[in-house]
């Protein structure tokens, strides 16, 4: 808000990378969750009167610089000025709530992205809040006092006009369910045709060789991939979780994957490694052990900077295709691109926060039927945002990709995620991915 009266979420309360944030609520605090959400939504939608209606008539608003705004009329003037100047997207993370009879105090952290309406410039502000509530005779809780403190200087979220990206695909040769009547080799054929049409030969796909034992279709799919001029790297033999296993067991999976990589990759550089789930070790000891092992065997880690979990749309697509539900498939297409747009921006903004500048990008995709269907639209979305395309090796020559947060991280994530979480940096607010809708669509 103006004077950076920001209303956002907590750096310390977030840290589940690839973005499945915690939704925990302090004990006895459920009453205040909808009040906070309504307040933030009213601000975002510029419903000034609705914002002011959540305060007592003599409420006090204490700004980060110590300035005080008191009473309904002053609050209304403040919110009119703020909403005319900025667009706001904020979230709260409540950490403690105390309730005593008709009084309550809610404390926690916030994050907010403010977009200056006149220029379109975005900035991230964050800090702590304390809200004192009074319960009226009608049982309704109203804000009697709000106090805001800033955790640091605003971070400008100015994105580069001409970013760079390398596309990569995980879970070859068999990613997620197939639509009825489709085949793995059919998906591989369509996917490689789209990549070649976009002049993206040499794209890397990361292989779980265990899937080659399923049958001839999987073997043919991987052969189609490499024969089309694409590259392959390792994703462990069976997509093993390092979090759930020992370093020794994980090392065996790396070795077990190598014969298939050598056979299909032939003379190409297949010594690139992508961690399953992007989990690089929930303890620093695991992280260091596997990094040392990969180094000794000549691998480079294929880090990721952009990920919107594209695989999540595929199973719903398979169900909807079987039902011939074209309206549902249209929604899938729209929500896929909307989520991609938002999380591509998030990934780029994380780089500004974590590194102070954008880096060349590596995007994680999966070799699913639906991502193959959506690839032309996704490529056009990237071009519309100014992206140009390069290969994995060229992108990861950037010095940022040699950086290591050297921290055990339960949820792993993209390279920017890992630095954000290990350094407890504040994430910009972001809409949740539509996992619930996807799970129930076409059931």
ZIZI-V94456 format. One record per pair of residues at least 12 apart in sequence whose C-alpha atoms are under 6 Angstrom apart, sorted by the first residue. I is the first residue (numbers start at 1). GAP is how many residues later the second one is. Records with the same first field share a line. If there is no record, write none. Layout:
I = GAP, GAP
This chain:
1 = 81
2 = 80
5 = 58
6 = 106
7 = 83, 103, 104, 105
8 = 82, 83, 84, 102, 103, 104, 118
9 = 82, 83, 84, 100, 101, 102
10 = 83, 99, 100
11 = 413, 414, 415
12 = 412
15 = 406
16 = 395
17 = 394, 396, 400
18 = 395
26 = 70
29 = 68
39 = 12
44 = 44, 45
46 = 37
54 = 88
55 = 87, 88
56 = 86, 87, 88
57 = 14, 15
58 = 13
59 = 12, 85, 86
60 = 85
61 = 84, 85
62 = 84, 85
63 = 85
64 = 84, 85, 86
85 = 32
86 = 28, 29, 30, 31
87 = 27, 28
88 = 25, 26
89 = 23, 24
90 = 21, 22
91 = 19, 20
92 = 18
93 = 15, 16
94 = 13, 14
95 = 12, 13
102 = 32, 33
103 = 30, 31
104 = 28, 29
105 = 26, 27
106 = 24, 25
107 = 22, 23
108 = 20, 21
109 = 18, 19, 20
110 = 16, 17
111 = 14, 15
112 = 12, 13
122 = 35
123 = 32, 33, 34
124 = 30, 31
125 = 29
126 = 24, 25
127 = 22, 23, 24
128 = 20, 21
129 = 18, 19
130 = 16, 17
131 = 14, 15
132 = 12, 13
157 = 192
162 = 224, 225
163 = 224
164 = 196, 197, 223, 224, 225
165 = 195, 196, 197, 224
166 = 196, 223, 224, 225, 226
167 = 196
168 = 36, 37, 196, 197
169 = 36, 196, 197, 198
170 = 35, 36, 196
171 = 35, 36
172 = 34, 35
173 = 45, 48, 49
175 = 192, 193
177 = 138
179 = 139
184 = 33, 34, 37
185 = 32, 35, 36
187 = 182
188 = 33
191 = 181
201 = 28, 29
202 = 27, 28, 29
203 = 27, 28
204 = 27, 28
205 = 27
206 = 26, 27, 28, 29
207 = 27, 28
208 = 27, 28, 29, 30
209 = 28, 48
210 = 27, 28
232 = 38
233 = 37, 39, 40
234 = 39
235 = 39
236 = 17, 18, 21
237 = 16, 19, 20
239 = 37
242 = 39
243 = 38, 39
247 = 39
271 = 28
272 = 27, 28, 29, 30
273 = 28, 29
274 = 28
278 = 134, 135
279 = 133
280 = 132
281 = 127
282 = 126, 127, 128
283 = 125
284 = 123, 124
304 = 58, 110, 111
305 = 56, 57, 109, 110
306 = 38, 41, 57
307 = 56, 57
308 = 32, 35
311 = 55
314 = 56
316 = 122
319 = 123
320 = 122
350 = 66
351 = 65
354 = 66
360 = 35
405 = 14
